[in-house]
Amino acid sequence: MRHLVLVLLLLAGCAGTTRNGPDPGRLVLLAAQTIPPESATLRLQYGKPVARNAVREYDPFCVLEINTVSDSPQGVRPDTFRVTRIGHSIGTIADTIAFTTSHPSPIKVGLASDQRPTHIYYKTLFWLRSEQQPGVRLLTCMSNQNLPGVYPFMRHLTLPEMREALGADFRLEIR
């Protein structure tokens, strides 16, 4: 029975939900951020940037995404980004597209003995827009919810959890 519910949960999460409106909110970047070389993302956890391989995935974290990958670090300047759309999804991988040149595609993680996922990410996606920095496109906040004993309580992050992951350099204002 547990496997059936898990499969239904994953299938429901694939479709995702989206909230559109005239003004869902904004993300205010108060201090410049640096996207690492050979990447188009910056991971934030506990209020500061963390390396891709240093994220504690069971705790809340956010990923700021830009349009381009470069051999050099890329800056994102302080700005106010309009949130144009908010969505929710559930997935077995943290990244939905390839974010680095060294990792050309996302990798699903599973146990060798079965097909069940070891990671289930409840993601909240904020599509961003700025006239001054059109290359900044998305903020995704999530955590791996696949912990023993939490199966009936899996959920998307709360706004305070997202704000804590982002830290003082970001102000997420959602209506």
N, C-alpha and C positions, 0 to 999 in steps of 0.2 A: 504494500500500500504506500509506504514512504517513497519508493521509487516512482510510482505513478504520479504522486503529488509533485515530486521534484521535476519530473518531465513536463507536467502541465505548467508548473511555475516557470520553467525555462522557456517553454513555447510562448507563454503569455508575455514574458519579458522581451522576446525578440521583436515583437510588434512595437513595443514602447508606447509612451504617451507623450503628447506635446501640449504645451499651453501657449497659446498665441493671444495677443491682445494689443491694444494700442500702445501700451508702455509697461511691459512687465518689470522693468527696473533698470539698474545700471551697475557697472563694476568700475570703481574709481581706483586707479593705480596711483599711489602716493609717492612711490620711489621707483627709480629705474630698476629694471630686472635684466638679467643676461641669460639668453638661451645658449646652452653649451654647443660647442662645435659638433658638426655632423648630426644635428638634431633639429627638430622643429617644435620641441616641447620643453617646458620647465615644470618639474614636479615640486609641489609645495606641501610640507607637512610640519605640524607643530609650529607654524608661523614662520618657517624659513625654507629656502630652496634646499632640496636634497638630490643626491645623485640618483639616476635611474635605477641602479641596483641597490640602493640604500633605503628604499621606501618600505616601511612596515605596513604591509598591505591589509592587515586586520584593523588598523587604525585609520581614521579619516585622512584622506589626502586629495589634493586637487592637481589637475594638469592644465596648464595654460598652453594653448597651441597656436602656432603661427603658420603661414602658408608655405614657407620656404625652408629648405635644409641648406646649410652652408658649411664649408670647411672651417670657417672662423666663427667666433662667438657673435651672436646677434643681440642687439639691444632693443628693449621695449621701454619707451619713455613714459613718464607720468602722463596720464590722460584719463578722460572719462569715456568709457566704452558703453554704448547703449546696448542693453540686452534686447535682441530682436525676437528671440524665441527661447522658451524653456522646455526641455524634454526630459523624460525619464526612460531608462532602459535597464535591462538585466542581461548580463553576458558572462561568459566563462573566461573571457580575456579582458585585460584592462584596456588595451589599445584597440580601437576599431579600425585603424588604418596603419600603414607602415609609417613610423615616426623617425626612423634613423636610416642612414644609408647602410649601416652595418647589420641591420635587422630588416630585410626587405619585406617581410610579411609577419603578421602576428602569429603567435604559436599558442595553440590550445594546450592546456595542461591537464593531464588525467593520470589516474593510477594505472600501473601496468597490468593489473589483474582484472580491471573492468573498464567500462566506458563512462563511468560517472565523473563529473568534473571535480577537481580539488579546489577550484576557485569559482566563486559566484559573486560578481560585482554588481551592486545596485548603484547605478550611475545617475547623476543629475547633470544635464548638459545645458549650458548657457551659450547661445550663439551671440557673438559680439560684433559690434560695428563702431568704427571710428573713422571720420573723414581724414584725420591726421595720420592714422596708422591703419590703413585698410588691410594690411597683412595679418593683423591679429584677428583670429577667427572664432576661437572656442575656449571655454573653460568647462572642464568636466571634473566633478567632485564625486568621490566614491570610496568604498572600502570593500574588502573581501568579506562577505557575510557567511561564508561556509565554515563555521566553527562548530565543534561538537556541542550539542544542546541548544543551539540558537535557531534551529530549523524552523520552529513555528513563529519565530520573532524576527525573521529577516525583513529588512526595511531599507529605504533610502535614508541618506543622512539628513539631519535637521539643519536648519539655517545656522544655528549657533555652532554646530560641529564643523560646517563648511567654513565659517568665519574663523574659527580657531585654527583650522588647517592652513588657511591663507595668511593669517597673521596681520600685523599692524600696517604693512605696506599696501594692503588691499582693503577696500571697503565695498562689500557686496550689499547692495540695496535692492531688495526685491519687494514688489508691491503685492 
